[in-house]
Structure formats: C-alpha cells, structure tokens
C-alpha cells in the first residue's frame, strides 16, 4: 500500500489476492471501507471512502508484479484506541515479498505534513 496524500492511498492487486472479484464490485459501486489493525496495541482505524481502479500504465508498473491498482479516496476515518482485546507481535515478512521489489525507492514515505518529499 502507498499513501499518496492525507486523503488517498493506493493498494496494488497481485495474482492470487482474489481482489479481481472485488474490483468488479467496486466498478459497480465504488464505495468501500478499510480496517487497519495494530495488533501490538489493539488500536483500530476504520476508513470509509470511494475507489477507482487503475488498470495499466506507469503507475501500475511502479509496483513490481501488480496487475492493477485500487485507489482509495478517504471520506471519513475513525481511530479506536485499544478496540481489539487480543494482542500479537510481529514475526517475519513473507519471503515471497522480495519478488515485488522495493517500492520505497519509487514512492518515498510522506513527510509529517502528509506531503511527498522533494526528489
């Protein structure tokens, strides 16, 4: 996932994610909800918004191995501190992630103000 600015993010879709069925649903009704979980603290972030699908082009090629992208535009978000009663700690990344390359070189992280740093 890549955060583009304070109100939008991009999620790449890879073969095997089974998002393609979801992409069809989003073409009919672009409203979506996302849930992000911090398993160490139990914090939850709920996001609602609209989506569009990026089917091809340089932006898709910027995510090595992605077949398409889902762009999410935030309408509303809520954070619930400690909302998850269970806790886990991080293990290791999947070794299969190495196949997607490093996106950080192509897409540097946002600054504290939510803007892309100058290249």
C-alpha distances in whole Angstrom, upper triangle without the diagonal:
4,7,10,12,14,14,11,7,6,5,7,10,12,16,16,13,16,14,16,19,16,16,20,20,18,20,23,21,18,18,16,15,12,13,12,14,16,18,20,21,21,19,17,15,16,14,16,16,16,14,15,14,14,16,17,17,16,13,12,14,12,9,12,13,11,14,12,10,10,10,10,13,14,18,19,17,19,19,21,22,24,23,22,26,24,23,21,21,18,19,18,15,16,18,16,13,15,15,12,13,12,9,11,14,13,10,12,11,13,16,18,19,15,16,15,18,20,20
4,6,9,11,12,9,6,5,7,9,12,15,18,20,17,19,17,19,21,19,18,22,22,19,21,24,23,19,19,17,16,14,15,14,17,17,20,22,22,22,20,19,16,17,15,17,16,16,14,15,14,14,16,17,16,15,11,12,14,11,10,13,15,13,15,14,10,11,9,10,12,14,17,18,17,19,19,22,23,25,25,25,28,27,25,24,23,20,22,20,17,19,20,19,15,17,17,14,14,12,9,9,12,10,7,9,8,9,13,15,16,12,13,11,14,17,17
4,6,8,8,6,4,6,9,12,15,18,22,23,20,22,19,21,23,20,19,23,23,20,21,24,22,19,18,16,16,14,15,13,16,17,20,22,22,22,19,18,15,15,13,15,14,15,14,15,16,15,18,19,19,17,13,15,17,14,13,17,19,16,19,16,13,12,10,10,10,11,15,16,14,17,17,20,22,24,24,24,27,27,26,25,24,22,24,23,20,22,23,22,19,20,21,17,18,15,12,11,14,13,9,10,8,7,11,12,12,9,10,9,13,16,17
4,7,8,6,5,7,11,13,17,19,23,25,22,24,21,22,24,22,20,23,23,20,21,24,22,19,19,17,18,16,18,17,20,21,24,25,25,25,23,21,18,18,15,16,15,15,14,14,15,14,18,18,17,15,12,14,16,14,14,17,20,17,19,16,13,12,9,10,10,11,15,16,16,19,20,23,25,27,27,27,31,31,29,28,28,25,27,26,23,25,26,25,21,23,23,19,19,17,13,13,14,12,9,10,9,8,11,13,12,8,8,8,11,14,15
4,5,6,7,10,14,16,20,23,27,28,25,27,23,25,27,24,22,25,25,21,23,25,23,19,19,18,18,16,18,17,20,21,24,26,25,25,22,20,17,17,14,16,14,15,15,16,17,17,21,21,20,19,16,18,20,17,18,21,23,21,23,20,16,15,12,11,10,10,13,14,14,17,18,22,23,26,26,27,31,31,30,29,28,27,29,28,26,27,29,28,24,26,26,23,22,20,16,15,17,15,12,12,10,7,10,11,9,6,6,8,11,14,16
4,6,8,12,15,18,22,25,28,29,26,27,24,26,28,24,23,26,25,22,24,26,23,19,18,17,16,15,17,16,19,19,23,24,23,23,20,18,14,15,12,14,13,14,15,17,19,19,23,24,24,22,19,21,23,21,20,24,26,23,25,22,18,16,13,11,9,8,11,12,11,14,15,19,20,23,23,25,28,29,28,28,28,26,29,29,27,29,31,30,26,28,29,25,25,22,19,18,20,19,15,15,12,9,10,10,8,5,8,10,14,17,19
4,7,11,14,17,20,23,27,28,24,25,22,24,25,21,20,23,22,18,20,22,19,16,15,14,14,13,15,15,19,20,24,25,24,23,20,18,14,13,10,11,9,11,12,14,16,17,21,22,22,22,18,20,23,21,20,24,25,22,23,20,16,14,11,8,6,5,8,9,10,13,15,19,21,24,23,25,28,29,28,29,29,27,30,30,27,29,31,30,26,28,29,25,26,24,20,20,22,20,16,17,15,12,14,14,12,9,11,13,17,19,21
4,7,10,14,16,20,23,24,21,22,19,20,22,19,17,20,20,16,18,20,18,14,14,13,13,12,15,15,18,20,23,25,24,24,21,18,15,14,11,11,9,10,9,11,13,14,17,19,19,18,15,16,19,17,17,20,22,19,20,16,13,10,7,5,4,6,9,11,12,15,17,20,22,25,24,25,29,29,28,28,28,26,29,28,25,26,28,27,23,25,25,22,23,21,17,17,20,17,14,15,14,12,15,15,14,11,12,13,16,19,20
4,7,10,13,16,20,21,18,19,16,18,20,17,16,19,19,15,17,20,18,14,14,13,13,11,13,13,16,18,21,23,23,22,20,17,14,14,11,12,11,11,10,11,12,12,16,17,17,17,13,14,16,14,13,17,18,15,17,14,10,8,6,5,7,8,12,13,13,16,17,20,22,24,23,24,28,27,26,26,25,23,25,24,22,23,25,23,20,22,22,18,19,17,14,15,17,15,12,13,12,11,15,16,15,12,13,13,16,19,20
4,7,10,13,17,18,15,17,14,15,17,15,13,17,17,14,16,19,18,14,15,13,14,12,15,14,18,19,22,24,25,24,22,19,17,16,13,14,13,12,9,10,10,9,12,14,14,14,10,10,13,12,10,14,15,12,13,10,6,6,4,6,9,11,15,16,16,19,20,23,25,26,25,25,29,28,27,26,26,23,25,23,20,21,22,20,17,19,19,15,17,16,12,14,16,13,11,14,13,13,17,19,18,15,15,14,18,20,20
4,7,10,13,14,11,13,10,12,15,12,11,15,16,13,15,18,17,14,15,13,13,11,13,13,16,18,20,23,24,23,21,19,16,16,14,15,14,13,10,11,10,10,12,14,15,15,11,10,13,12,10,12,13,9,11,9,6,5,6,8,11,13,17,18,17,20,20,23,25,26,25,24,27,26,25,24,24,21,23,21,18,18,20,17,15,17,17,13,15,15,12,14,17,15,13,15,15,16,20,21,21,18,18,17,20,23,23
4,7,10,12,10,12,10,11,14,13,11,15,16,15,16,19,19,16,18,15,16,14,16,16,19,21,23,25,26,26,24,22,20,20,18,18,17,16,13,12,10,9,10,11,13,13,10,8,10,10,7,9,9,6,7,6,4,6,9,11,15,17,20,22,21,23,24,26,28,29,28,27,30,28,27,26,25,22,23,21,17,17,18,15,13,15,14,10,13,13,11,14,16,14,13,16,16,18,22,24,24,20,21,19,22,24,23
4,7,9,7,8,6,8,11,10,9,13,14,13,15,18,18,16,18,16,17,15,17,17,20,22,24,26,28,27,26,23,21,21,19,19,18,17,14,13,10,10,10,12,14,15,12,9,12,12,9,11,9,5,6,5,6,7,11,13,17,19,22,23,23,25,26,28,29,30,28,27,30,29,28,26,26,23,24,22,18,17,18,15,13,16,14,11,15,16,14,17,19,17,17,20,20,22,25,27,28,24,24,23,25,27,27
4,6,6,8,8,9,12,13,12,15,17,17,18,21,21,20,21,19,20,18,20,20,22,24,24,27,29,28,28,25,24,24,22,23,22,21,17,16,13,13,12,13,15,16,14,11,12,13,10,9,7,5,6,7,9,11,14,17,20,23,26,27,26,28,28,30,31,32,30,29,31,29,29,26,26,23,23,20,17,15,16,12,11,14,11,10,13,15,14,18,20,18,18,21,22,24,28,30,30,27,27,25,27,29,28
4,6,7,9,9,12,13,13,15,17,18,19,21,22,21,23,21,22,21,22,22,24,26,27,29,32,30,30,28,27,26,25,25,24,23,20,19,15,15,14,15,17,18,17,13,14,16,13,12,8,8,7,10,12,14,18,20,24,26,29,30,29,31,31,33,34,34,32,30,33,31,30,28,28,25,24,22,19,16,16,13,13,15,13,12,16,18,18,21,23,21,22,25,25,28,31,33,34,30,31,29,31,33,31
4,5,8,9,11,13,14,16,17,18,20,22,23,22,23,21,21,20,21,21,22,25,24,28,30,28,28,26,26,25,24,25,25,24,21,20,17,18,17,18,21,22,20,17,18,19,15,15,11,11,11,13,14,15,19,21,24,26,29,30,29,30,30,31,33,32,30,28,31,28,28,26,26,23,22,20,17,15,16,12,13,16,14,14,17,20,20,23,25,24,24,26,27,29,32,34,35,31,32,30,33,35,34
4,5,8,10,10,11,14,15,15,17,20,20,19,20,17,17,16,17,17,19,21,22,25,27,25,25,23,22,21,21,21,21,20,18,18,15,16,16,17,20,21,19,16,17,18,15,15,12,10,11,11,12,13,16,17,21,22,25,26,25,26,26,27,29,29,27,25,28,26,25,23,24,21,21,20,17,14,16,13,13,16,15,14,17,19,18,21,24,22,22,24,24,26,30,31,32,28,29,28,31,33,32
4,5,6,8,9,11,12,14,15,17,18,17,18,16,17,16,18,19,21,24,24,27,29,27,27,24,23,22,21,21,21,20,17,17,15,16,15,18,21,23,21,17,19,20,17,18,15,13,12,12,13,13,17,18,21,23,25,26,25,27,28,29,30,30,28,26,29,27,27,26,26,24,24,23,20,18,20,17,17,20,18,17,21,23,22,25,27,25,25,27,27,29,32,34,34,31,31,30,33,35,35
4,5,5,6,9,10,10,12,14,15,14,15,13,14,14,16,17,20,23,23,27,28,26,25,22,21,20,18,18,17,16,13,13,11,13,13,16,19,20,18,15,18,19,16,17,14,11,10,10,10,9,13,14,18,19,22,23,22,24,25,27,29,29,27,26,29,27,27,26,27,25,25,24,21,19,21,18,17,21,19,17,20,22,20,23,25,23,22,25,25,26,30,31,31,28,28,28,31,33,32
4,5,5,7,9,10,11,13,14,14,16,15,17,17,19,21,23,26,27,31,32,30,29,26,24,23,21,20,19,17,14,13,10,12,11,14,18,20,18,15,17,19,17,17,15,12,10,9,10,10,14,16,19,21,23,25,25,27,28,30,32,33,30,29,32,31,31,30,30,28,28,27,24,22,24,20,20,22,20,18,22,24,22,25,27,25,24,27,27,28,32,33,33,30,30,29,32,34,34
4,5,5,7,9,10,11,13,13,15,14,16,16,19,21,24,27,28,31,32,30,29,26,24,22,21,19,19,17,14,14,12,15,14,17,21,23,21,18,21,23,20,21,18,16,13,13,13,12,16,17,20,22,23,25,25,27,28,30,32,32,30,29,31,30,31,30,31,29,30,29,26,24,26,23,22,26,24,22,25,27,25,28,30,28,27,30,30,31,34,35,35,31,32,32,35,37,37
4,5,5,6,9,10,10,10,11,10,12,13,16,18,21,24,25,29,29,27,26,23,21,19,17,16,15,13,11,12,11,14,14,17,20,22,20,18,21,22,19,21,19,15,14,12,12,10,13,13,16,18,19,21,21,23,25,26,29,29,27,26,29,28,29,28,29,28,29,28,25,24,26,23,22,25,24,21,25,26,24,26,29,26,25,28,27,28,31,32,32,28,29,29,32,34,34
4,5,5,6,9,10,9,11,11,13,14,17,20,23,26,27,31,31,29,28,24,22,20,18,16,15,12,9,9,7,10,10,14,17,19,17,15,18,19,17,19,17,14,12,9,9,8,11,12,15,17,19,21,22,24,26,28,31,31,29,28,32,31,31,30,31,29,30,29,26,25,27,23,22,25,23,21,24,25,22,25,27,25,23,26,26,27,30,31,31,27,28,27,31,32,32
4,5,5,7,9,10,12,13,16,17,20,23,26,29,30,34,34,32,31,27,25,23,20,18,17,14,12,11,9,13,12,16,19,22,20,18,21,23,21,22,20,17,14,12,13,11,14,15,18,20,21,23,24,27,29,30,33,34,32,31,34,34,34,33,35,33,34,32,29,28,30,26,26,28,26,24,27,28,26,29,31,28,27,30,30,30,34,35,34,30,31,31,34,36,36
4,5,5,6,8,9,10,13,15,18,21,24,27,29,32,33,30,29,25,23,20,18,16,14,12,11,11,11,15,15,19,22,24,22,20,23,25,23,25,23,19,17,15,14,12,14,14,16,18,19,21,22,24,26,28,31,32,29,29,32,32,33,32,34,32,33,33,30,29,31,28,27,30,28,26,29,30,27,30,32,29,28,31,30,30,33,34,33,30,31,31,34,36,37
4,5,5,4,7,8,11,13,17,19,23,26,28,31,31,29,27,24,21,18,16,13,11,9,7,7,8,12,13,17,20,22,19,18,21,22,21,23,21,18,16,13,12,9,11,11,13,15,16,18,19,22,24,26,29,31,28,28,31,31,32,32,33,31,33,32,29,28,30,27,26,29,27,25,27,28,25,27,30,27,25,28,27,27,30,31,30,26,27,27,31,33,33
4,6,6,9,11,15,17,20,23,26,30,32,35,35,33,31,27,25,22,19,16,14,11,8,7,8,11,12,15,18,21,19,18,21,23,21,24,22,18,16,13,13,11,12,13,14,17,18,20,22,25,28,30,33,34,32,32,35,35,36,35,36,34,36,35,32,31,32,29,28,31,29,26,29,29,26,29,31,28,26,29,29,29,32,33,32,28,29,29,32,34,34
4,6,9,12,15,18,21,24,28,31,33,36,36,34,32,28,26,22,20,17,15,12,11,11,11,15,15,19,22,25,23,22,25,26,25,27,26,22,20,17,16,14,15,15,16,18,18,21,23,26,28,30,34,35,32,32,35,36,37,37,38,36,38,37,34,33,35,32,31,34,32,29,32,33,30,32,34,31,30,32,32,31,35,35,34,31,31,32,35,37,37
4,6,8,12,15,19,22,25,28,30,34,33,31,29,25,22,19,16,13,11,9,9,10,12,16,17,21,23,26,23,22,26,27,25,28,26,23,21,18,16,13,14,13,14,15,15,17,19,22,25,27,30,32,29,29,33,33,34,34,36,35,36,36,33,33,35,32,31,34,32,29,32,32,29,31,33,31,29,31,30,29,32,33,31,28,29,30,34,36,36
4,6,10,13,17,19,23,26,28,32,31,29,27,23,20,17,14,11,8,5,5,7,9,13,15,18,21,23,20,19,23,23,22,25,24,20,19,16,14,10,10,9,10,12,12,15,17,20,23,25,28,30,27,28,31,32,33,33,34,32,34,34,31,30,33,30,28,31,30,27,29,29,26,28,30,27,25,27,26,26,29,29,28,24,25,26,30,32,33
4,7,10,14,17,20,24,26,29,28,26,24,20,17,14,11,8,6,4,6,9,12,16,18,21,24,25,22,22,25,25,24,27,26,22,21,18,16,12,11,9,9,10,10,12,14,17,19,22,25,27,24,25,28,29,30,30,32,31,33,33,30,30,33,31,29,32,31,28,30,30,27,28,31,28,26,28,26,25,28,28,27,23,25,26,30,32,33
4,7,10,13,17,20,22,26,25,23,20,17,14,11,8,6,6,6,7,10,12,16,18,21,24,25,21,21,24,24,22,25,24,20,20,17,14,11,11,8,9,9,10,11,12,14,17,19,22,24,21,21,25,26,26,27,28,27,29,29,27,27,30,28,26,29,28,25,28,27,24,26,29,27,24,26,24,23,26,26,25,22,24,25,28,31,32
4,7,10,13,17,19,22,21,19,17,13,11,7,6,4,6,8,10,13,15,18,21,24,26,26,23,22,26,25,23,25,25,21,22,19,16,13,12,9,10,9,10,10,10,11,14,15,18,20,17,18,21,22,23,23,25,24,27,27,25,26,29,27,25,28,28,25,28,27,24,25,28,27,24,25,23,22,25,24,24,21,23,25,28,31,32
4,7,10,13,16,19,18,16,14,10,8,6,5,6,9,11,11,14,16,18,21,23,25,25,22,21,24,23,20,23,23,20,21,18,15,12,12,9,11,10,11,11,9,11,12,14,16,18,15,16,19,19,20,20,21,21,23,23,22,22,25,24,22,25,25,23,25,24,22,22,26,24,21,23,20,20,23,22,22,19,22,23,26,29,30
4,7,10,12,15,15,12,11,7,6,5,6,9,12,14,15,18,19,22,24,26,28,28,24,23,26,25,22,24,24,22,23,21,18,15,15,13,14,12,14,12,10,10,10,11,13,14,12,12,16,16,16,17,18,18,21,21,20,21,25,24,22,25,26,23,25,24,22,23,26,26,23,23,21,20,23,22,23,20,23,24,27,30,31
4,7,9,12,12,10,8,6,5,7,8,12,14,17,17,20,21,22,25,27,28,28,24,23,26,24,21,23,23,21,23,21,18,16,16,14,15,14,16,14,11,10,9,11,12,13,11,11,15,14,14,14,15,15,18,19,17,19,22,22,20,23,24,22,23,22,20,20,24,24,21,21,18,18,20,20,21,18,21,22,25,28,29
4,6,9,9,7,6,5,7,9,12,15,18,20,21,24,24,26,28,30,31,31,27,26,28,26,23,25,25,24,26,24,22,20,20,18,19,17,19,17,13,12,10,10,10,10,9,8,11,11,10,11,12,12,15,17,17,18,22,22,20,23,25,23,25,23,22,22,26,26,23,23,20,20,22,21,23,21,24,24,27,30,31
4,6,6,5,5,6,9,12,14,18,21,23,24,26,27,28,30,32,33,32,28,28,29,27,24,26,27,25,28,27,24,22,22,20,21,19,21,19,15,14,11,10,10,9,10,9,11,10,9,9,10,10,14,16,16,18,22,22,20,23,25,24,25,23,22,21,25,26,23,22,19,20,21,20,22,20,23,24,26,30,31
4,6,5,7,9,12,14,17,21,23,26,26,29,29,30,32,34,35,34,31,30,31,29,26,27,28,27,29,28,26,24,25,23,25,23,25,22,19,17,14,13,11,10,10,8,9,7,5,5,7,8,12,14,15,17,21,22,20,23,26,24,26,24,24,23,27,28,25,25,22,23,24,23,26,24,27,27,29,33,34
4,6,8,11,14,17,20,23,26,29,29,32,32,33,35,36,37,36,33,32,33,31,28,29,30,29,32,31,29,27,27,25,27,25,27,24,20,18,15,14,11,10,12,10,10,9,5,5,6,8,12,14,16,19,22,24,22,24,27,26,27,25,25,24,28,29,26,25,22,23,24,23,25,24,27,28,29,33,34
4,5,9,12,15,18,22,25,28,29,32,32,34,36,37,38,37,34,33,35,32,30,31,32,31,33,32,29,28,27,25,26,24,25,22,18,16,12,11,8,6,9,8,9,9,7,9,9,12,15,18,19,22,25,27,25,27,30,28,29,27,27,25,29,30,27,26,23,23,24,22,24,23,27,28,29,33,34
4,7,10,13,16,20,23,26,27,30,31,33,35,37,38,37,33,33,35,32,30,31,32,30,32,31,28,26,26,24,25,22,23,20,17,14,11,9,7,4,6,4,6,7,6,9,11,13,17,19,20,22,26,27,25,28,30,29,30,28,27,27,30,31,28,27,24,24,25,23,25,24,28,29,31,34,36
4,7,10,13,17,20,23,24,28,29,30,33,35,36,35,31,31,33,31,28,30,31,29,31,30,27,24,24,21,22,19,20,17,13,11,7,6,4,5,6,6,9,10,10,12,13,15,19,21,21,23,27,28,25,28,30,28,29,27,26,25,29,29,26,25,22,21,22,20,22,21,25,26,28,32,33
4,7,10,13,17,20,21,24,26,28,30,32,33,33,29,29,31,29,27,29,29,27,29,27,24,21,21,18,19,16,17,14,10,8,6,5,6,7,6,7,11,12,12,14,15,16,20,22,21,23,27,27,25,28,29,27,28,27,25,25,29,28,25,25,21,21,22,21,22,20,24,25,28,31,33
4,7,10,13,16,18,21,23,25,28,30,31,30,26,26,29,27,25,27,28,25,27,25,21,19,18,15,15,12,13,11,7,6,4,6,9,11,9,11,14,15,16,17,18,18,22,23,22,24,27,27,24,27,29,26,27,26,24,23,27,26,23,23,19,18,20,18,19,17,21,22,25,29,30
4,7,10,14,15,19,21,23,26,28,30,30,26,26,29,27,25,28,28,25,26,24,20,17,16,13,13,10,11,8,5,5,6,8,11,13,11,12,16,17,18,19,21,21,24,25,24,25,29,28,26,29,30,27,29,27,25,25,28,27,24,24,21,20,22,21,21,19,22,23,27,30,32
4,7,10,12,16,18,20,23,26,27,27,23,23,26,25,23,26,26,23,24,21,18,15,13,10,9,7,8,6,4,7,9,11,15,17,15,16,20,21,21,22,23,23,26,26,25,26,29,28,25,28,29,26,28,26,23,24,27,25,22,23,20,19,21,20,19,17,20,21,25,28,30
4,7,10,14,16,19,22,25,26,27,23,23,27,26,24,27,27,24,24,21,18,14,13,9,8,6,6,5,6,9,12,14,18,20,18,19,23,24,25,25,27,26,29,29,28,28,31,30,27,30,31,27,29,28,25,26,29,27,24,25,22,21,23,22,21,19,21,23,26,29,31
4,7,10,14,16,19,22,24,24,21,21,25,24,23,26,26,22,22,19,16,12,10,7,5,4,5,7,9,12,15,18,21,23,21,23,26,27,28,28,29,28,31,31,29,29,32,30,28,30,30,27,29,28,24,25,28,25,22,24,22,20,23,22,21,18,20,22,25,28,29
4,7,11,14,16,19,21,22,19,19,23,22,21,25,24,21,20,17,14,10,8,6,5,7,7,10,12,16,19,21,25,27,25,26,29,30,30,31,32,30,33,32,29,30,32,30,27,30,30,26,28,27,24,25,28,25,22,24,23,21,24,24,23,20,21,22,26,28,29
4,7,10,13,16,18,19,16,16,19,19,18,21,21,17,17,13,10,7,5,5,6,9,11,13,15,18,21,23,26,28,26,27,30,31,31,30,31,30,31,31,28,28,30,27,25,27,26,23,25,25,21,23,25,22,20,22,22,21,24,25,23,20,21,21,25,27,28
4,7,10,13,14,16,14,13,17,17,17,20,19,16,14,11,8,6,5,7,8,12,14,17,18,22,24,27,30,32,30,30,34,34,33,33,33,31,33,32,28,28,30,27,25,27,26,22,24,24,21,23,25,21,20,22,22,22,25,26,25,21,21,21,25,26,27
4,6,9,12,14,12,10,14,15,14,17,16,12,11,7,6,5,6,9,11,15,17,20,21,24,26,29,31,33,31,31,35,34,34,33,33,31,32,30,27,26,28,25,23,25,23,20,22,22,19,22,23,20,19,22,22,22,26,27,27,23,23,22,25,27,27
4,6,8,10,8,7,11,12,12,15,14,11,9,6,5,6,7,11,13,17,19,22,23,26,28,31,33,35,33,33,37,36,35,34,34,31,32,30,27,26,27,24,22,23,21,18,20,20,17,20,21,17,17,20,21,21,25,27,26,22,22,20,24,24,24
4,7,10,9,7,10,13,12,14,13,10,7,5,7,9,11,14,17,20,23,26,26,30,31,34,36,37,36,35,39,38,37,35,35,33,33,31,27,26,27,23,22,23,21,18,20,21,18,21,22,19,19,22,24,24,28,30,30,26,25,23,26,27,26
4,7,7,6,8,10,11,12,12,10,8,6,8,11,13,16,19,22,25,28,29,32,33,36,38,39,38,37,41,40,39,37,36,33,34,31,27,26,26,23,21,22,19,17,18,19,17,20,20,17,17,21,23,24,28,30,30,26,25,23,25,25,24
4,6,6,6,9,11,12,13,11,10,9,10,13,14,18,20,23,26,29,30,33,34,37,39,40,39,39,42,41,40,38,37,34,35,32,28,27,27,24,22,22,20,17,18,19,16,19,18,15,16,19,22,23,26,29,28,25,23,21,23,23,21
4,5,5,6,9,11,12,11,12,11,11,14,15,18,20,23,27,29,29,33,33,36,38,40,39,38,42,41,39,37,36,33,33,30,27,26,26,23,21,21,18,15,16,16,13,16,15,11,13,16,19,20,24,27,26,23,21,18,20,20,18
4,5,5,7,10,12,10,11,9,8,11,11,15,17,20,23,26,26,29,30,33,34,36,35,35,38,37,36,34,33,30,31,28,24,24,24,22,19,19,18,14,15,14,11,14,14,10,10,14,16,17,21,24,23,20,18,16,18,18,17
4,5,6,8,9,6,7,6,6,10,11,15,17,21,24,26,26,29,30,33,34,35,35,34,37,36,35,33,32,29,29,26,23,22,22,19,17,17,15,12,13,14,12,15,15,12,12,16,18,19,23,26,26,22,21,18,21,22,20
4,5,6,8,7,8,9,10,14,15,18,21,24,27,29,29,32,33,35,36,38,37,36,39,38,36,34,33,29,29,26,22,22,21,18,16,16,14,11,11,12,11,14,14,11,12,16,18,20,24,27,27,24,22,19,21,21,19
4,6,9,8,11,11,10,14,14,17,20,22,26,28,27,30,30,33,34,35,35,34,37,36,34,32,30,27,27,24,21,20,20,18,15,15,13,10,10,10,7,10,10,7,8,12,15,17,20,23,24,21,19,16,18,18,16
4,6,6,9,9,9,12,13,16,19,21,25,27,26,28,28,31,32,33,32,31,34,33,31,29,27,24,24,21,18,17,17,14,12,12,11,7,8,9,6,10,11,9,9,13,15,17,21,24,24,21,20,17,19,20,19
4,6,9,11,12,15,17,20,23,25,29,30,29,31,31,33,34,35,34,33,36,34,32,29,28,24,24,21,17,16,15,12,10,10,8,5,6,8,8,12,12,10,12,15,17,20,24,27,27,24,23,20,22,23,21
4,7,9,11,14,17,20,23,26,29,30,30,32,32,34,35,35,34,33,36,33,32,29,28,25,24,21,17,15,15,11,10,11,8,6,9,11,11,15,16,14,15,19,20,23,27,29,30,27,26,23,25,26,24
4,6,7,11,13,16,20,22,26,27,27,29,29,32,33,33,32,31,34,32,31,29,28,25,25,22,18,17,17,14,12,13,11,8,11,13,11,15,16,14,15,18,19,22,25,28,28,25,24,22,24,25,24
4,7,10,13,17,20,23,26,28,28,30,31,33,35,36,34,33,36,34,33,31,31,28,28,25,21,20,20,16,15,17,14,12,15,16,15,19,20,17,18,21,22,24,28,30,31,27,26,24,27,28,27
4,7,10,13,16,20,22,25,25,28,29,31,33,34,33,32,35,34,33,31,31,28,28,26,23,21,22,19,17,19,16,14,16,17,15,18,20,17,17,20,21,22,26,28,28,24,24,22,25,26,25
4,6,10,13,16,19,21,21,24,25,28,30,31,30,29,33,32,31,29,29,26,27,25,22,21,22,19,17,19,17,14,16,17,14,17,18,15,14,18,18,19,23,25,25,21,21,19,22,24,23
4,6,10,13,16,18,18,21,22,25,27,29,27,27,30,30,29,28,28,26,27,26,23,22,24,21,19,21,20,17,19,19,16,18,20,18,16,19,19,19,23,24,24,20,20,20,23,25,25
4,7,10,13,15,16,19,21,24,26,28,27,27,31,30,30,29,29,27,29,27,24,24,26,24,21,23,22,19,20,20,16,18,20,17,15,17,17,17,20,21,21,17,17,17,20,22,23
4,6,9,12,12,16,18,21,23,25,24,24,28,28,28,27,28,26,28,27,25,25,27,25,22,25,24,21,23,22,18,19,22,19,17,19,17,16,20,20,19,16,17,17,21,23,24
4,7,9,11,15,17,20,23,26,24,25,29,30,29,29,30,28,31,30,28,28,31,29,26,28,28,24,26,24,21,21,24,21,18,20,18,16,19,19,18,15,16,17,21,23,25
4,6,7,11,14,17,20,23,21,23,26,27,27,28,28,27,30,30,28,29,31,30,27,29,29,26,27,26,22,22,25,23,20,20,18,16,19,18,17,14,16,18,21,24,26
4,7,11,14,17,20,23,21,23,27,28,29,30,31,30,33,33,31,32,35,33,30,33,33,30,31,29,26,26,29,27,23,24,22,20,21,21,19,16,19,21,24,27,29
4,7,11,14,17,20,18,20,24,25,26,27,28,28,31,32,30,32,34,33,30,33,34,30,32,30,27,27,30,28,24,25,22,20,21,20,19,17,19,22,25,28,30
4,7,10,13,16,15,17,21,22,22,24,25,25,28,29,27,29,32,31,28,31,32,29,30,28,25,25,28,27,23,23,20,18,20,18,18,16,19,21,24,28,30
4,7,10,13,11,14,18,19,20,22,23,24,27,28,27,29,33,32,29,32,34,31,32,30,27,27,30,29,26,25,22,20,21,19,19,18,21,24,26,30,32
4,6,9,9,12,15,17,17,19,20,21,24,26,25,28,31,31,28,31,33,30,31,29,27,26,29,29,26,25,21,20,21,18,19,18,21,24,26,30,32
4,6,5,9,12,14,15,17,19,20,24,26,26,28,32,32,30,32,34,32,33,31,29,28,32,32,28,28,24,23,24,21,22,21,25,27,29,33,35
4,5,8,10,13,13,16,17,19,23,25,25,28,31,32,30,32,34,32,33,31,30,28,32,32,29,28,24,23,24,21,22,22,26,28,29,33,35
4,6,7,9,10,13,15,17,21,23,24,27,30,31,29,32,34,32,33,32,31,30,33,34,31,30,26,26,26,24,26,25,28,30,32,36,37
4,6,9,11,14,16,18,22,24,25,27,31,31,29,32,34,32,34,32,31,30,34,34,31,30,27,27,27,25,27,26,29,31,33,37,38
4,6,8,11,14,16,19,22,22,24,28,28,27,30,32,31,32,31,30,30,33,34,31,30,27,27,28,27,28,27,30,32,34,37,39
4,7,10,14,17,19,23,24,26,29,30,29,32,34,33,35,34,33,32,36,37,34,33,30,30,31,29,31,30,34,35,37,41,42
4,7,11,14,16,19,21,22,26,27,26,29,32,31,32,31,31,31,35,35,33,32,29,30,31,30,32,30,34,34,36,40,41
4,7,10,13,16,18,20,24,25,24,27,29,29,30,29,29,28,32,33,31,30,27,28,29,28,30,29,32,32,34,38,38
4,7,9,13,15,17,20,22,21,24,26,26,27,26,26,26,30,31,29,28,25,27,28,27,30,29,31,31,33,36,37
4,7,10,12,15,18,20,19,21,24,24,25,24,24,24,27,29,27,26,24,25,27,26,29,27,30,30,31,34,35
4,7,9,12,15,17,16,18,21,20,21,20,21,20,24,25,24,23,21,23,25,25,28,26,28,28,29,32,32
4,7,9,12,15,14,16,19,20,20,20,21,21,24,26,25,25,23,25,27,27,31,29,31,30,30,33,33
4,6,9,11,11,12,16,16,17,17,18,19,21,23,23,22,21,24,26,27,30,28,30,28,29,32,31
4,6,8,7,9,12,13,13,13,15,16,19,20,20,20,19,22,25,26,28,26,27,26,27,29,28
4,5,6,8,10,11,13,14,16,17,20,21,21,22,22,25,27,29,31,29,30,28,29,31,30
4,5,6,8,10,11,13,16,17,19,21,21,22,23,26,29,30,33,30,31,29,29,31,30
4,5,6,8,10,13,15,17,19,20,20,22,22,26,29,31,33,30,30,28,29,31,29
4,5,6,8,9,11,13,15,16,17,18,19,22,25,27,29,26,26,24,25,27,26
4,5,6,8,11,13,14,15,16,18,19,22,25,28,30,27,27,24,25,27,25
4,6,9,11,14,15,15,17,19,20,24,27,30,31,28,28,25,26,27,25
4,7,8,11,12,12,13,16,17,21,24,26,28,25,24,22,23,24,22
4,6,9,9,10,12,14,16,19,22,25,27,24,23,20,21,22,20
4,6,6,8,9,10,12,16,19,22,24,21,20,17,17,19,17
4,5,5,6,8,10,13,16,19,21,18,17,14,15,16,15
4,5,5,5,7,11,13,16,18,16,15,12,12,14,13
4,6,6,9,13,15,18,20,18,16,13,12,13,11
4,6,10,12,15,19,20,17,15,11,12,12,10
4,7,9,12,15,16,13,12,8,10,11,10
4,7,9,13,14,12,10,7,7,9,9
4,7,9,11,9,9,7,8,11,12
4,7,8,5,5,5,7,10,12
4,5,5,5,6,6,10,13
4,5,8,10,10,13,16
4,6,9,10,13,16
4,7,9,12,15
4,6,9,12
4,6,9
4,6
4
